[in-house]
Amino acid sequence: MVGLGAVFGAVIRVYLSQFNGRFPWMTLLINTAGSLMLGLLSHLDTVYLFFGTGMMGGFTTFSTFALESVQLFDKDRLKSIQYIALSVSLPLLAYLTGWLI
């Protein structure tokens, strides 16, 4: 179930990532949306392995965040700092929102 969910999540992420522009908005959106979904799913034991661990694990990506942060830092340090701050704070807030719902 984890592997099957990861396939779906990864395919959706790759599709959406192609819409990144000069600022990696889609990666930020993906990680924030994935955190919200993980928070919503955290109480559902029966579907958590497929949707939570698998799909959201394949959908969100910390390695892409690291890569884009370094690439952005080389081009525009202020944007890089903004991206890092948003990428840490928004997913945390989204997860907490989903968990509380």
Protein Blocks (a to p, Z undefined) as FASTA:
>chain_A
ZZmmmmmmmmmmmmmmmmpcfbcfklmmmmmmmmmmmmmmmmmmklmmmmmmmmmmmmpc
fklmmmmmmmmmmmommlmmmmmmmmmmmmmmmmmmmmmZZ
